[in-house]
Amino acid sequence: MSEQTLITVKDLSVSFDGTPAVKNISFTVQAGKVLALVGESGSGKSVTARSLLGLSGGTVTASTLDICGHDARSLSDRAWQKIRGNTLSLILQDALMALDPLRPVGREINDGLKEHTALKSAERKQRVLEVLKSVRMPEPDVRAKQRSTELSGGMRQRALIAQALVGNPQVVIADEATTALDSQLTALVLSQLRALKQQGRGILMISHDLAQVAHLADDIAVMRHGEIVESGPTQQILEHPQHDYTRKLLRAVPSSVPRFTALSDLGAEETTSPARKIQDSEQHSPALSVKDLSKSFGKHLAVSSVSFELPRGKTLGIVGESGSGKTTTARMVLGLEKPDSGTVELLGERFSPSTASQRQNLREQMGAIYQNPLGSFDPRYTVGQLLTDALSRGKSKRASEYRKPITQLLEQVELSADLLARNPRELSGGQRQRLAIARALAPKPSVLVLDEPVSALDVSIQATVLDLLDRIQLETGTSYLFISHDLSVIEHMSDTVAVMHQGKLIEHGDTASIFGSPQREYTQKLLSAMPRLR
């Protein structure tokens, strides 16, 4: 396979209003090879990628910035337009946002051919169908006429990859192209990237998921604070990391050993925690009991006869593909969606279906934490006001009355009281998720429903949030209904696991059994698509 160097970067720096975001980094991208840039948010990965496309928006300097034979330091806007999508293309993270919801995907893909080729209309249409077939789009002639909102998540991601490939680029940049995708969609995208590598294209892979990087990348460059702190062959970086920051990233990858197996190593203080007392005295009384829940939207049966129990002080993980019914089930459990049939019991009492007034006495016993906490916060409130509102049940807004419990909540989630006057928009992603946890804990709930609570976080921040949830459960005995597409997170956090497929709960058991010896073919397929670090 060719070792031709397609991109050469030496001493690249990018700054915004004088503030450096990337500092004197150097690397190469070769034909038929994958270079992975890894690091946390703010490390400079995406800014680096966009500088290769002339889209950084900042001041770019470099001693060498060669893009497939073009000196990118002096390209005109028109020259950049010829390179983007033709020589170099980009696959983004969010297909729903990247594709125009008002236009058929075939027309969007066709636009690249109009820009970069002299093909006639009929030839362009044929090329669009060819590239859709190449990414294994089902019924490509039908899908080409549909808008992105009419496609499933997997089809949208295929369309986005097809759009990036239609100009036959020499280099493809994949910028967090699998973030928030379930294991099977992730496997699909990785297989597409592997096929591009085998075709001899160069790939720059940007990711915070080291397990995915391990299975695809030839080389890794680790970025931190705008600098490359370590680089080299993938096996060398993963097995013999030299930099403390690289070792920190590797330690943060969720362990395949369920965290509850290590509880026997805890000290005497932990063994008498509320969680342990609950498990001993009320182990036969579930915190949550779900019986035969079903829900349809028009002709679509979203959830069909789902039943499970969540013991007190334990974690039940729910996994499945996008569209499997996980979130609809969670919304019915929370009383946000009325089931067509079936019941939800909370602490032995009927919770749903029921009226809001009937649920009032139980409402505080159930809390929720979502993937995007910022969207659930009142944008007018500061951190202190949000927690005051949660503690007062919306009745009082005088923070002075709740100073002590607010301080205790912040300490519980390891946040500083210095943040009280800030708006959540001013917080980092990890701080916002900790704030969401603090708000959910304010009423002292017995059950927390966590719907993708860490999927938008970097691996190291994810690890600290998972450790925090672990400790809170041990201290308070709160039960968790944990929903995630990330199988490694579910494996690490859950006592038991429920697998959903096409609205049905098809397999349910203890975590070690589900992950070690799955019985259903679908579960086996789901787990086989799960990337592991080693």
N, C-alpha and C positions, 0 to 999 in steps of 0.2 A: 504493500500500500504506500502511496506517495507520502513523503515527508515534507512536501512543499509547505513553506510558511506563507500563510495567507494574510495574517495581521501581525505587525510588529509595533509594539508600544515601548518607548523608552522615555523615562523621566516625565510621565504625564502628570500634570497638576490641573485641577479645576477649582475655581473659587467663585464665590457669590458675594458681590459687594465687598471684596477684600477678605472675606472669610474663607479659608481653605476647606474644601470638602474632600479633595483627593490630593495626595502629596507625593509627587515624584515616584510613581509606580512604573514598573516595567514588566512586560510579559509578551508571549507570542501565542498565536492560535494557528495550528497546523491542519492541513487537509487530512480528513479521516481521523481526527482526534477531538477529544472533548476536554476543554479546560473549564474547571468549576471555580467560580469566585464564591467563597462562603464567608459568612460573618453576620453580625447582628444588624438590625435596622440602624441606619445612620453611619454604617461603616464605610459607605462610599461605593458599594457594589453597583447599584442602579445608575448612579451618576457616571461611573466609569463606562457602563454599557452605552448610555445615551450619548456620551462624548464620541463614541465610535460611529454614531449615526448623525452627528452634528446637531443633536437635540438636547444637549445638556442645559442650555439656557444660561450657562455661566461663562467665565473667562477661562479658556483652555490654552495651555502651553505644553509643549513637549519637544524634546530634541529629535524624536522620531515618532511619527504617527502615520504608518503606512497601512492602507486598507486595500489589499489585493492590487498593489502596484500604484495606487493613488496616494499622493501626499495630502492627507486630510487637513493639514494645518492651513492650507491656502485654497481650499475648494470654494467655489461660488455656490450660491443657493441652487442655481440650475444644475450644477455638477452633483451636488448632494442629492437632488431629486432623482438623478439617473442612477445613483449608487443604491439608494434606499429601495429595498424590495427587489432589486435586480442583482446587485453584487452582494448585498448584505441585507438581511431581513430580521424582523423582531417578532417573537411570540410572547404575548403579554399574559399576565396572570388571570385577569377576569374577562372571559370571552363575552359575557353579557354586556359589559361596559365597552369593550373594544370594538364590538360589531354594532353597526347602525340598526336600531330596532325597527326603523321605518322602511328599510330596503331589503329585498331578497338577498340571501348570502351569495348566490351566484353572481349577482350584479356587482357586489362588493369585490369579489375575487376577480371579476372581469376588469375592474378599474385598473388593476395592476398591469394587466396585459395591454390595455389601451395606452398606458403611460410608457411602457418599456419595449413594446414590440410593434411591428408593422402588420400583424395578423389582421385578416378581415373578420367581420362580425361572426360568420359561421365558424371560422377557425378558432376564434376566441372561445365561443361557446363549447366547442369540442374539447379545447384545452382545459376549461373549467371542469368539465365532467371527468376528464382524465385525472386531474389532480385530486378531485374529490374521491375517485375510486382508489387512488394511490394511498389515501389515508383511511381507507376502509369505511367510507361513509355509506350506510345502507341506503339503497334507492337514490343514488346521487342525482338523477334527473328530477326526482320529486323534491329532494331537499334543496336543490339549487334555487327553486322557485319560492321557498319558504323564508320567512323572516327569522331572525335569531330567537325571538321570543316564542316561536312555534317549535323550536328544537329542544331536545333534552340537553342536559349539561354535557354529556359525552359528545353529542353531535355538534354542539357549539364549539367545543374544543377542537374537534376535527376540522370544522370550517375555518377556525382561526389558524390552524397549522397549514391548511390548504392555501389560505390567503398568503401566508409567509413563504410558501414554496412555489407559487404559480410563476414567479419570475425566474425560477431556477437559480437561486442565489448560491454563491460559493461558501458563504458563512451564515449561520443561523444563530441568533442570540435568543436564548430562552430565559426570560426574566421571571423567576418564581412561577413557572408555567403550570405547576401542579399544586400550588398552595390552595387549601380548602377543598380539594377534590378527594372523593372517596378512593379506597385502595384500588378498585378496578379501573376507574378513570385515570388514576395516577399511573397504573401499569400500562394503560393504553398510550398515554403521552410519552412515557419513557421508552416504550417499544418503537414509537414513531421517531424519537430522537436517535435511538440506536440504529434504526434503518437509515437515517440521514448520515450518520457516521460511517456506516458500511458503504454508502454511496460515494464516500470520499469528501463529503462536505466538512468544513470546520465548524465546531459548535462551541459557543461560549455559554456555559450553563451557570445561571445565578440562582443560588438556593441557600436556605438556612437548614435544609433537611439533609443531614450527613448520611443517613441510610440510603437515600436516593442517589446521592453523589457517589457513594461507595460502589454502586452497581453500574454506573455509567461513565464516570470521568476517568480519563487517563492521568490527568494531573490536577492538582488542587492548589489554589492560591488563597490564603486566609487573610481577610482584610479586617482591620480594626482602626477606627478613628482616621480613615482615609489613607491608611498605609497598608502595604502587604507585609505582614509580620513573619510569614512562613510560606514557602512554596516548594513543590516537588511532586514526584510520582504519588498517585493515590495511596497505594499500599504503604509507602513510607510515611506519609502524613498521618494516616489512620492508625498504624500500628506502632510507629515510633515518633510521635510528635515531639518537637524540640521546644516550642514556645508555650509558656504557661496559658496563654489565651486559647491556643488550639486544644490543650488538654482540658480546659474548662468547657469548651464547646462539646468535646467528646463525652465528658462526664455528664453533661446535661441531657444526652439522648436517653429517653425513657428505657429503663431496664426491662428485659423480658422476664425477670423474676418478679412476681406479684409482690407489691410492697407489704401486704399483710403477713407474708411468711417471715418477715424480719421482726415482728412485734415481740416475739419471745426474747429478743435481745434487749428490750427496753428495761429501764430501771424500775424500782419499786413504786415511784411516784406515778409513772405511766400505767402500771398494772392495776391501780385503783382508780383510774379515770372514769368519768361518767359513761364513756362508751363501753368499758369493760363491765360496769355494773348493769347497764342495760342488756348487754348480751347474756349475762348470767341470770337476771331476774325476769326478763320479759322476752326471751328469745322465741317464745311461741306466739307472741302477739305482734303481728307485722305493723310497721309504721304506715305502710301503704298497701292496699289490696285493690287490684284492677281485675275486673271480671267481664269478659266477653265484649270488650269495647269495639264498636264498629262506627265508621264514618264514611259517607259518600259525598262527593261534590258533583252534582249532576249525575252523569252516567258513570263517573269514575269512582270506583271503590278504593278509597285511600287507606283505610284500616279495616281489617276483617277479623272479628272475634279474638281480640288480643287479651290475654290474661297473664298476670304475674303478681308476685308479692315481693315487697321490699322490706326485709327485716330491719328492726331498729338498730341504729349504729353501724349499718352496713352500706356497701355501694353496689348497686346493680348497673352494669354498663349495657347500653343498647347500641348495637351496631347494625349497619346495613348500607346499601348503596343510596345515592341521592334518589329521592322518590320512593323509598321503601316504606315510608309511613312513620319514621321515627319522630319527626317534629310534630306531625299531626297528633300522634299519641301523646306527646308531651303537653301539647296545648289542651287536650281533653283532660289530662291529669290535673292541670293547673286551673281548669274551669274556664279557660278562655275560648274553648270550642265545645259546643254541646254535642254529645255523642248521639248517633241515631239509635243506638241500643247499647246496653251494658252499664256498668256502674264503677265508680271510684269511691273507695272508703279510705278515710284518713284517720288514723288512730282509732279504728273501730267504728267510726261514724260516717254516715253518708255525706259525701262531698259533691259528687256529680253523678247524674244530672240533678240540679237543684237551683233554686233562685239565689240571687246575690245575698238577699237578707237571710236565707237559710244557711248560707255558707259563712256568714259574718263571724260567728264565734270560732270557726275553724280557720278562717282566712290567714291569720297570723302564724299558723302552724306550718304553712307552706310558702316557701320562697323560690325565687328563680334567678339564675345568672345566665346571661346570653353571650353570644360570640362578640357582638359589638356593643359594649356597655355605653359608649357615648350616645348612641341612638336611643337609649332608654333613660337618659338623664334629662331633666328639665334644663334647657340651655341657659335659663335666667338665673339658676341657682349656683352658689358656690359650694365647695365641698362641705363646709359647715352647715349650710342651709339644707343640703340634700340629706345629711345624716340627722339633722334636727327633725326634718319632715318625717323620716322613717321611724325615729324613736317616738315622736308625738302622735303617730298614726294620722298625720295631716291636720291635727287640731290646733297645734301651737307652733309659732314660728320664732319664739324667743330662745336663741341658742344658749343664753346664760343659764336657763333652767336645765339644760342637758349637757353642760360642760363636762362633768365627770363621766357619764356613760359614753359621750362622743370620744373622749380621750381613751377610754378603755377599748372602744371599737377600733380606733386607729392603731393602738398598741397590738391588738389581736391580729390585725392584718399587716403589721409591721410598716405602717405609714407614719410620717412625722406630723405632729400637730402644726408645724409651720405651713402645711398645705391648706389649712382650713379656709383661708380667705381667697384661695384660687378657684378659678373656673375649671371644670374637668377638661376643657379643651387645652388647657395649659399643661396637663399632665402627660406623662409618657404612657404608652400602651399598657405596660405592666402596672403602673400606678392606677390607671383607670380601672383595670380589672380587679385590683385589690380594693378599690373604692366600691365597686359593684358588689364584691363579697361582703364588705363591711355593712353596706346598706341592706343586703339580704339577711344578714345575721342580726340586725337591730331588733326585730321582734322576737328573737330566740326561737326560730322555727324548728320543728321536728324533722322536716323533710326539705331538702333543696333539690330543685330540678335544674341541672346544669346542661344547657344546650350548646354544644361546641364552645366551651368556655375558654379554651386555650388555642384554638385553631389559627387565630390571627396573630399569635405571639411568636417571637423568636424562640429558638430552642432553649437558650439559657433562661430567658424570662419565663417560658413555659414551665421549666423545671422548678423555679422558685414558687410559682403559683400552685403547682401540683403538690409540692412539699407543704405549702401553707394549708391547702385544703385537707391534706393528710393529718396535719397537726390539729386543725380545728375539729375534725371528726373525732379524733382521739380524745380531745379535751371536752367536747360538748355532747357527743353521742348523736350528732345529727346524721340522718340517713341521706344518702345521695342517690338520685336517679341521674346517671351520667351518660349523656348522649354525645357521641363523637364519631367522625369518619376515620379518625386516626386510631388504627388498631393497636399500635404500640402503647398509646396512652391508655386505652381501655384495658389492655392486658396488665399494665402496671398498676392501675388504680382500682380495679374492680374485684369484688369478692365473687360475684356471679355475673354471667353474661347472657343476654338475650339477643338472638340474631333475627332480624326482620328482613323479609323479602316479599315484594309486591303486596305490602299491606298486612302480611301474616307473620306471626311469630313462629319460626320454623324450627328453632333449636334453643334450648335454655339449660344451663347447668353451671357448675362452678368453673371459675376461670381456667384453672389448670387443665380440666377435662376438655373444655371447648377449644382451647388453643393447642393442646397436646394431642387430642384424639377426636376431632370433629366427626360427627356421624353423618351429617347431611352433605350431599354433593355441593350444594351452593356454599355452605360454610367452608368446605375444603377449598373451593375456588376462590372465595374471598380471602382466605388466609394465605393461599399460595401467591396472591398478588401483593402481599405485604412486604415491602422492602425492609431488610434488616441490615444493621451496620456490619455485622459479622456473621 
